[in-house]
Amino acid sequence: MGRSSSNTDAKLIRAGMCLARKKGLKNFTVRELCARCGVNLGMFHYYFKTRETFDAAVLNSLYGELMSAINVEVLPSRTPRQNIEAALRAVYVFAGKNRRLISMLIGDAFSGDRQIVRLVAQLFSRHVSVLMNELKRAQKQGQLRTQTVRDALLLLLPQVPLAQGVLGLAERLGKNFPPKLYRQVLEVSGQEDTFRRAQFMLKAVLGDEK
């Protein structure tokens, strides 16, 4: 994909990220995107050729924010527990910022959208690999309490994004989402509650902090 001196492609991607966070990846048109940027449709097709290519670029840029945060915090000099905690915090911030989009991506995936399934699988494997590598480090140091690294991942992975995804769904549905359930979801999706559960699972996976 080429790039002009005016960075038109980057401008379109940034606008796509904003729209995706508000409406979901599939719920805005190319015409709407171009109008937001003051760009003609021909420039969109010049840079991205297809909507599928653009969607992939938007998701890659969004997910890149998470990986940048993880790469800053996860360091070889830190213990596996410290790195896992840092990665989970980065995922929390990312999930909170993108919770509406995450809830819609989950819906798209369950509806059988193969493109979304493929993109999400390709991208999300990167931060999962970071967690897996830290769990392998812990295993080598004799700290892992689960039978396998995979078992540990299954305990840790749902702790952060799940509540945020449900909260994103509640926000999207508004009055159609049961008020009592919304209050309950809100109560358990805060950072303190989220990390209390994450710490509980970390203790199950790695034992008490020494």
Backbone as a ProteinNet text record, in pm:
[ID]
protein_1_A
[PRIMARY]
MGRSSSNTDAKLIRAGMCLARKKGLKNFTVRELCARCGVNLGMFHYYFKTRETFDAAVLNSLYGELMSAINVEVLPSRTPRQNIEAALRAVYVFAGKNRRLISMLIGDAFSGDRQIVRLVAQLFSRHVSVLMNELKRAQKQGQLRTQTVRDALLLLLPQVPLAQGVLGLAERLGKNFPPKLYRQVLEVSGQEDTFRRAQFMLKAVLGDEK
[TERTIARY]
84.3	0	88.2	69.2	150.1	106.3	182.3	146.9	177.5	82.8	100.5	163.1	208.2	268.7	168.2	39.4	-63.1	-110.1	-50.1	-85.8	-234.7	-292.2	-435.7	-472.9	-391	-422.2	-424	-327.5	-323.8	-445.1	-486.4	-604.2	-729.1	-741.8	-856.1	-855.7	-739.6	-729.6	-766.5	-716.7	-750.5	-900.9	-961	-1105.8	-1179.2	-1127.7	-1188.1	-1180.1	-1070.1	-1056.1	-1160.7	-1179.3	-1278.8	-1420.4	-1453.8	-1586.8	-1608.3	-1504.3	-1515.8	-1542.2	-1477.5	-1499.4	-1642.9	-1702.3	-1837.7	-1945.3	-1921.1	-2027.1	-1997.7	-1872	-1833.9	-1768.8	-1696.7	-1619.4	-1707.8	-1824.5	-1909.8	-2024.4	-2035.6	-2154.8	-2133	-2035.9	-2021.7	-1980.5	-2017.4	-1990.3	-1861.9	-1809.1	-1690.3	-1721.8	-1841.6	-1882	-1882.4	-1934.1	-1935.1	-1792.6	-1707.6	-1567	-1500.2	-1517.8	-1453.2	-1506.3	-1636.3	-1694.3	-1635.3	-1613.4	-1555.1	-1414.2	-1342.1	-1203.3	-1189.7	-1298.4	-1288.3	-1207.8	-1223.9	-1147.9	-1246.9	-1214.2	-1306.1	-1292.6	-1396.3	-1399.9	-1285.3	-1244.4	-1135.7	-1007.2	-980	-858.3	-864.8	-985	-998.3	-961.2	-1015.9	-989.5	-844.8	-785.6	-644.8	-554.7	-580.7	-494.5	-529.4	-658.6	-698.6	-760.1	-797.6	-854.2	-989.3	-994.5	-1118.4	-1149.5	-1274	-1315.4	-1247.2	-1228.5	-1164.8	-1022.8	-948.9	-812.6	-812.8	-909.2	-919.1	-953.2	-1050.4	-1088.8	-969	-888.8	-770.1	-671.9	-657.2	-565.5	-613.1	-744.3	-800.2	-779.3	-811.8	-794.1	-647.7	-560.3	-417.8	-368.1	-417.4	-376.9	-431.8	-556.8	-615.9	-539.5	-515	-447	-301.7	-244.2	-107.6	-92.2	-197.2	-192.9	-173.1	-242.1	-226.4	-85.8	-35.4	96.3	206.7	188.5	287.1	292.2	174.4	169.3	232.3	206	263.7	414.9	463	607	683.6	617.3	681.2	693.1	592.8	584.9	643.8	639.1	687.3	835.6	918.2	1063.4	1132.3	1241.8	1314.7	1365.9	1389	1442.9	1338	1212.1	1105.1	1067.2	1003.4	961.9	842.5	818	698.9	570.3	556.1	434.9	420.6	530.1	524.7	486.3	541.9	510.7	367.9	320.6	181.5	85.5	111.7	27.4	27.4	145.1	156.1	78.6	88.4	17.1	-133.7	-179.9	-323	-374.8	-294	-334.8	-345.8	-252.3	-257.4	-382	-415.9	-536.4	-660.4	-659.3	-773.6	-796.4	-690.3	-702.5	-753.8	-698.5	-740	-886.3	-926.1	-1063.7	-1162.1	-1124	-1212.3	-1230.4	-1123.5	-1128.5	-1206.8	-1206.1	-1265.7	-1378.8	-1446.8	-1541.8	-1662.2	-1709.1	-1820.5	-1777.6	-1660.5	-1609.5	-1588.9	-1533	-1508.7	-1639.4	-1743	-1871.9	-1927.1	-1904.8	-1954.4	-1870.5	-1739.8	-1653.5	-1690.6	-1722.4	-1765.2	-1892.7	-1987.7	-2111	-2085.3	-1995.5	-1961.6	-1899.5	-1812.3	-1745.4	-1845.8	-1937.7	-2036.9	-2138.7	-2154.8	-2248.6	-2186	-2057	-1991.3	-1918	-1886.6	-1811.5	-1667.1	-1633.1	-1501.6	-1387.6	-1411.5	-1307.1	-1272.5	-1375	-1351.9	-1283.9	-1330.4	-1269.2	-1121.9	-1090.2	-951	-865.4	-916.7	-840.6	-816.9	-922.2	-909.9	-813.1	-822.4	-732	-586.7	-563.1	-426.8	-370.5	-451.4	-403.6	-391.4	-495.3	-497.5	-394.9	-346.3	-243.2	-115.6	-97	27.2	35.3	-70.2	-60.1	-75.4	-146.3	-153.4	-14.5	63.3	200.5	287.2	265.9	341.2	310	182.1	142.9	196.9	190.7	239.6	389.8	464.8	609.2	642.3	566.8	590.8	550.9	446.7	406.5	509.5	569.2	675.8	797.3	827.9	936.5	907.4	783.4	744.5	754.7	717	724.8	869.5	960.3	1102.4	1159	1103	1150	1077.4	991.5	921.3	807.1	754	649.3	508.7	497.1	365.4	294.7	171.5	97.1	-1.9	-38.3	-129.3	-50.9	-123	-56	15.6	-43.5	16.3	4.5	84.4	75.3	-61.6	-114.1	-245.8	-354.5	-346.3	-443.8	-435.7	-314.4	-296.1	-355.6	-334.6	-390.4	-542.1	-603.6	-749.3	-804.3	-726.6	-768.3	-751	-643.3	-608.6	-677.2	-690.7	-734.9	-872.5	-972.9	-1107	-1121.7	-1026	-1047.7	-1069	-998.8	-1005.8	-1109.9	-1107	-1194.1	-1340.6	-1372.7	-1509.9	-1608.8	-1580.9	-1672.7	-1682.2	-1569.8	-1571.3	-1654.6	-1647	-1727.5	-1876.4	-1913.9	-2055	-2099.3	-2011.7	-2045.3	-2061.9	-1977.2	-1991.8	-2124.5	-2168.3	-2298.5	-2410.8	-2399.2	-2501.5	-2511	-2396.5	-2396.4	-2458.7	-2433.8	-2490.5	-2642	-2690.7	-2833.9	-2912.8	-2845.6	-2911	-3031	-3147.7	-3268.6	-3315.6	-3269.6	-3310.7	-3234.5	-3129.7	-3053.7	-3113.3	-3142.1	-3205.7	-3127	-3189.5	-3119.5	-3049.6	-3117.1	-3057.8	-2931.9	-2936	-2819.6	-2707.6	-2743.4	-2641.8	-2568.4	-2642.2	-2578.6	-2486	-2528.3	-2445	-2317.1	-2331.2	-2213.8	-2119.7	-2175.3	-2095.2	-2016.5	-2079.1	-2014.8	-1894.2	-1895.5	-1786.2	-1687	-1706.7	-1618.6	-1516.3	-1516.3	-1418.5	-1279.5	-1179.8	-1040.9	-1008.7	-1054.9	-1024.6	-1082.2	-1208.2	-1271.3	-1207.9	-1177.3	-1116.8	-984	-900.6	-769.6	-772.7	-877.3	-894.5	-917.2	-1000.4	-1022.4	-896.7	-825.8	-702.8	-598.3	-588.6	-493.6	-531.3	-659.7	-705	-661	-678.5	-638.1	-486.1	-416.8	-270.6	-219.9	-287.3	-248.8	-272.2	-382.3	-409.8	-306.2	-256.3	-161.4	-18	20.2	160.7	183.4	77.5	94.2	110.4	144.2	163.6	288.9	283.9	401.1	508.5	632.2	742.7	821.5
-117.5	0	122.9	213.8	333.3	435	544.5	650.1	784.5	874	1006.6	1098.1	1217.3	1312.9	1365	1354.2	1401.7	1293.3	1175.4	1064.8	1033.1	1030.7	1005.8	869	768.7	634	629.1	698	701.6	776	881.4	957.5	869.9	790.8	700.8	593.8	541.9	438.6	496.3	616.1	678.7	702.5	749.4	770.8	637.9	534.5	402	347.5	373.3	330.8	398	527.1	602.3	551	530.4	481	338.9	256.9	118.3	111.3	199.3	200.9	239.3	325.4	372.7	281	231.9	162.6	16.2	-24.3	-157.5	-151.9	-254	-253.8	-258.6	-320	-342	-241	-149.4	-65.5	78.2	100.3	229.2	201.9	293	273.9	343.7	301.2	367.4	513.2	538	675.7	761.9	704.6	776.4	804.6	705.8	720	832.4	829.9	929.3	1069.5	1081.7	1211.6	1266.5	1179.5	1221	1275.5	1219.7	1259.8	1368	1396.6	1489.1	1431.6	1300.8	1228.5	1168	1169.3	1110.9	958.5	893.5	746.8	687	757.4	705.3	687.6	778.4	767.7	646.7	618.3	498.1	374	361.6	243.3	240.4	357	362.6	300.2	332.3	284.6	144.6	112	-13	-117.1	-77.7	-170.3	-226.7	-290.4	-354.2	-314.4	-332.4	-305.3	-403.2	-525.7	-625.9	-584.6	-530.3	-484.5	-369.8	-279.4	-166.8	-214.2	-304.7	-356	-418.9	-493.3	-555.8	-449.8	-341.8	-234.7	-165.5	-144.5	-80.5	-168.6	-295.9	-385.4	-397.8	-402.7	-413	-288.9	-171.8	-48.6	-43.5	-82.8	-86.1	-181.8	-299.8	-401.4	-362.5	-286.1	-239.5	-154.5	-82.7	-3.8	-94.4	-207.4	-302.5	-358.9	-402.2	-464.2	-365	-238.9	-137	-121.7	-120.3	-108.8	-229.8	-348.3	-470.5	-471.6	-431.4	-433.3	-336.8	-229.1	-134.3	-193.7	-269.6	-316.6	-455.3	-541.1	-678.3	-683.7	-702.9	-692.8	-819.6	-859	-979	-967.6	-845.6	-826.4	-848	-854.9	-871.5	-1018.7	-1050.9	-1189.1	-1223.2	-1351	-1389.9	-1331.2	-1332.7	-1278.8	-1129.7	-1055.3	-912	-886	-963.8	-944.7	-984.5	-1091.4	-1133.3	-1027.2	-975	-869.1	-745.6	-708.9	-591.8	-614	-734.9	-765.5	-761.9	-815.9	-815.2	-672.5	-586.4	-446.5	-377.3	-407.1	-349	-397.1	-524.4	-578.3	-511	-483.4	-416.8	-279.2	-201.7	-67.1	-75.1	-168.7	-186.4	-228.1	-324.2	-374	-265.1	-183.2	-76	29.1	60.7	162.2	113.4	-16.3	-73	-170	-153.5	-256.7	-269.9	-160.4	-171.7	-250.3	-216.9	-288.9	-435.8	-465.9	-605.5	-683.3	-622.3	-692	-720.9	-628.4	-649.5	-752	-751.3	-851.5	-991.7	-1002.8	-1132.8	-1178.1	-1083.7	-1116.5	-1155.6	-1081.7	-1114.6	-1253.7	-1283.8	-1414.1	-1527.4	-1510	-1614.3	-1627.2	-1519.9	-1526.9	-1595.7	-1630.2	-1704.5	-1618.9	-1492.8	-1405.4	-1454.8	-1521.8	-1585.5	-1484.6	-1369.2	-1267.8	-1220.4	-1193.8	-1148.3	-1257.1	-1379.1	-1490.4	-1500.8	-1492	-1503.1	-1388	-1265.1	-1148.8	-1150.7	-1179.1	-1181.2	-1291.5	-1407.1	-1517	-1480.6	-1416.4	-1377.7	-1274.1	-1175.5	-1067.4	-1108.9	-1170.7	-1199.3	-1304.9	-1379.3	-1478.4	-1411.8	-1281.8	-1213.6	-1188.7	-1135.6	-1112.7	-1243.6	-1340.4	-1472.2	-1536.1	-1515.4	-1568.1	-1507.4	-1378.5	-1313.4	-1380.5	-1400.6	-1466.9	-1609.1	-1678.9	-1817.1	-1823.2	-1730.5	-1729.4	-1703.9	-1615	-1587.6	-1706.5	-1775.3	-1895	-2006.5	-2014.1	-2113.1	-2080.3	-1951	-1909.1	-1952.5	-1929.5	-1968.6	-2119.7	-2192.6	-2338.7	-2385.2	-2323.3	-2359.4	-2327.7	-2225.7	-2186	-2261.5	-2356.5	-2437.9	-2366.7	-2260	-2181.4	-2218.8	-2285.1	-2312.7	-2421.7	-2395.1	-2490.8	-2572.6	-2524.9	-2602.8	-2712.4	-2810.9	-2923.9	-2881.8	-2790.6	-2744.9	-2592.9	-2536.7	-2394.2	-2361.8	-2452.8	-2431.5	-2417.9	-2499.3	-2489.3	-2351	-2303.2	-2171.3	-2061.4	-2071.5	-1972.8	-1969.6	-2086.2	-2093.1	-2027.5	-2026.3	-1959.8	-1808.2	-1764.8	-1622.5	-1541.9	-1598.7	-1520.6	-1455.2	-1523.8	-1460.3	-1352	-1337	-1253.9	-1106.4	-1053.9	-910.8	-872.6	-930.7	-877.5	-917	-1023.8	-1073.7	-970.9	-916.9	-819.6	-693.8	-651.9	-533	-556.4	-676.8	-708.7	-706.1	-759.8	-756.6	-613.7	-533.8	-393.6	-317.9	-348.7	-287.3	-322.6	-447.8	-489.6	-413	-396.3	-323.7	-178.6	-117.2	21.8	34.6	-62.4	-59.2	-75.1	-164.8	-192.5	-85.5	-12.9	95.1	48.1	107.4	76	-67.9	-130.3	-267.6	-369.6	-323.5	-411.5	-399.8	-512.5	-506.9	-418.3	-314.4	-220	-287	-383.2	-449.6	-524.7	-594.1	-667.1	-570.5	-455.2	-355.4	-307.7	-281.9	-237.6	-344.8	-469.8	-580.2	-592.1	-578.8	-585.1	-470.1	-351.8	-233.8	-252.6	-317.4	-338.2	-430.9	-524.7	-623.3	-593.8	-484.7	-457	-347.5	-293.9	-191.7	-250.6	-163.9	-211.2	-286.6	-235.5	-300.2	-440.6	-455.5	-587.4	-680	-625.7	-707.3	-764.9	-681.7	-730.7	-811.6	-794.6	-885	-1026.9	-1039.3	-1171.5	-1222.5	-1132.3	-1171.8	-1219.9	-1150.6	-1191.9	-1327.8	-1352.8	-1483.7	-1594	-1568.6	-1667.9	-1680.9	-1569.5	-1576.1	-1661	-1648.9	-1730.6	-1878	-1907.5	-2046.5	-2099.7	-2010.9	-2051.5	-2055.6	-1953.8	-1940.5	-1952.8	-1965.1	-1973.2	-1835.1	-1830.8	-1703	-1634.5	-1500.4	-1423.3	-1432.4	-1456.6	-1473	-1343.3
0	0	0	-96.9	-104.9	-1.6	6.9	100.6	37.5	42.4	-14.1	88.7	42	133	234.3	204	295.9	392.8	384	474.1	470.9	353.1	339.8	394.8	369.1	417.6	570.1	633.2	779.5	834.1	765.6	806.9	800.7	696.2	683.5	792.1	822.7	926.5	1062.6	1093.3	1221.9	1234.1	1125.2	1126.5	1140	1074	1084.8	1226.5	1294.9	1433.8	1521.7	1501.6	1580.1	1554.2	1427.7	1392.8	1443.3	1433.9	1478.9	1628.4	1705.7	1850.4	1885.7	1804.7	1833.4	1775.8	1653	1580.2	1552.5	1564.6	1522.6	1386.1	1352.2	1228.6	1104.3	1115.8	999.4	987.6	1083.5	1089.8	1044.4	960.8	893.3	748.5	661	518.6	478	364.6	309.5	277.1	229	198.3	325.1	435.2	563.1	610.2	597.2	635.6	557	426.1	340.3	367.7	393.1	425.1	554.2	650.5	778.7	759.3	664.4	640.4	534	461.5	349.3	235	213.7	111.4	11.9	-117.1	-213.9	-216.2	-265.8	-266.2	-345.9	-451.1	-533.4	-455.2	-359.2	-278.8	-186.6	-134.7	-50.9	-131.2	-251.4	-332.8	-382.5	-398.7	-440.7	-334.9	-207.2	-99.5	-49.9	-47.1	18.5	-74	-193.2	-292.2	-249.4	-131.4	-85	58.8	97.7	235.5	330.7	286.7	371.6	407.8	310.7	337.1	437.2	421.9	514.6	655.2	666.7	798.3	868.9	794	851.9	900.3	824.1	863.2	990.7	1002.2	1121.6	1244.9	1233.8	1347.9	1386.5	1287.3	1314.9	1389.5	1350.8	1418.2	1560.8	1577.5	1711.4	1802.3	1752.4	1832.4	1857.3	1763	1780.9	1905.9	1944.7	2067.8	2188.8	2189.1	2298.9	2301.5	2187.4	2183.2	2218.4	2180.7	2218.2	2369.9	2433.3	2578.5	2645.9	2592.9	2649.4	2633	2516.9	2490.8	2580.5	2623.2	2714.8	2855.4	2896.8	3034.9	3058.5	2959.4	2976.8	2941.9	3045	3029.7	3081.4	3017.4	3062.2	3205.1	3252.6	3387.5	3496.2	3459.7	3556.7	3571.3	3681.7	3705.6	3616.9	3595.1	3518.4	3575.6	3708.9	3770.1	3739.8	3752.8	3723.7	3579	3488.9	3347.4	3313.3	3375.2	3350.5	3403.2	3521.9	3576.7	3486.5	3436.9	3349	3219.4	3165	3040.5	3062.9	3176.1	3205.6	3224.6	3284.3	3299.9	3164.6	3075.8	2941.6	2867.4	2884.2	2821.3	2878.8	3011.1	3073.5	3012.2	3000.2	2943.2	2799.7	2723.3	2583.9	2575.8	2658.9	2655	2696.7	2796.2	2838.3	2730.2	2660.9	2555.5	2434.9	2412	2291	2321	2435.5	2477.2	2384.2	2327.6	2233.1	2109.9	2059.3	1942	1973.2	2090.3	2127.8	2133.5	2191.1	2199.5	2060.6	1966.4	1830.6	1754.6	1778.8	1715.1	1762.1	1891.6	1943.9	1873.1	1856.8	1785.2	1641.5	1573.7	1434.4	1424.3	1520.8	1518.7	1539.2	1634.7	1661.8	1548.7	1470.9	1358.2	1237.4	1248.1	1141	1040.3	1075.9	985.3	979.2	871.3	861.2	859.9	798.1	794.7	935.3	1016.2	1152.3	1234.7	1220.8	1294.5	1260	1132	1087.6	1140	1128	1172.6	1322.6	1398.2	1543.9	1587.5	1524.7	1559.8	1531.2	1418	1381.8	1478	1513.1	1598	1744.1	1797.2	1939.7	1980.1	1884	1916.2	1965.2	1935.2	1972	2122.4	2183.3	2327.1	2405	2345.3	2408.2	2411.4	2306	2301.7	2411.6	2439.4	2546.6	2680.4	2707.6	2832	2838.2	2725.8	2722.7	2751.5	2693	2716.6	2863.3	2927.5	3069	3155.4	3117.8	3192.3	3174.5	3058.4	3035.9	3121.1	3134.4	3223.5	3366.5	3408.6	3543.9	3562.3	3459.2	3464.6	3481.2	3407.4	3416.9	3554.9	3619.3	3752	3863.8	3824.1	3922.4	3991.5	3930.3	3994.1	3947.8	3834.8	3777.1	3855.9	3897.8	3979.3	3897.7	3779.7	3695.3	3625	3573.1	3509.5	3381.6	3307	3181.8	3169.5	3079.1	3047.9	2988.8	2907.6	2847.9	2955	3058.5	3167.9	3233.5	3253.2	3313.8	3226.2	3095.9	3003.4	3009.8	3017.8	3023.4	3149.5	3255.9	3378	3369.4	3304.2	3304.4	3194.5	3076.9	2961.2	2976.4	3031.5	3035.7	3140.9	3231.2	3348.7	3316.4	3217.5	3191.1	3086.4	2965	2859.6	2870.6	2942.3	2942.3	2996.6	3116.8	3176.8	3091.6	3033.7	2949.2	2823.3	2767.6	2650.1	2680.8	2796.5	2837	2863.5	2925.4	2950.5	2818.8	2721.1	2589.4	2525.6	2541.7	2490.5	2559	2690.7	2766.1	2719.7	2695.4	2649.5	2511	2426.1	2291.8	2294.6	2380.1	2383.4	2458.3	2547.8	2619.7	2700.3	2675.2	2751.5	2728.7	2621.5	2594.1	2677.9	2746.3	2834.2	2974.9	3042.1	3174.6	3272.2	3328.7	3417	3535.6	3597.1	3712.4	3672.4	3559.6	3512.3	3475.6	3418.6	3382.9	3508.1	3614.7	3738.4	3793.5	3781.6	3830.3	3748	3615	3528.3	3558.1	3579.1	3608.7	3737.6	3835.7	3965.1	3957	3862.9	3856.1	3744.7	3671.3	3558.9	3586.6	3709.6	3745.1	3758	3754.2	3757.2	3885.2	3999.5	4126.8	4132.6	4094.6	4096.2	3993.7	3876.6	3771.3	3817.7	3879.6	3920.7	4049	4127.5	4241.2	4191.2	4085.6	4027.2	3957.3	3890.4	3821.8	3922.9	4037.3	4140.7	4197.6	4212	4260.7	4165	4034	3935.3	3926.8	3941.7	3942.5	4059.2	4172.2	4287	4258.1	4189	4151.4	4052.9	3967.6	3863.1	3913.7	3993.1	4034.2	4184.7	4262.7	4406.2	4466.4	4594.6	4664.2	4614	4609.3	4567.5	4676.3	4631.4	4728.1	4736.5
[MASK]
++++++++++++++++++++++++++++++++++++++++++++++++++++++++++++++++++++++++++++++++++++++++++++++++++++++++++++++++++++++++++++++++++++++++++++++++++++++++++++++++++++++++++++++++++++++++++++++++++++++++++++++++++

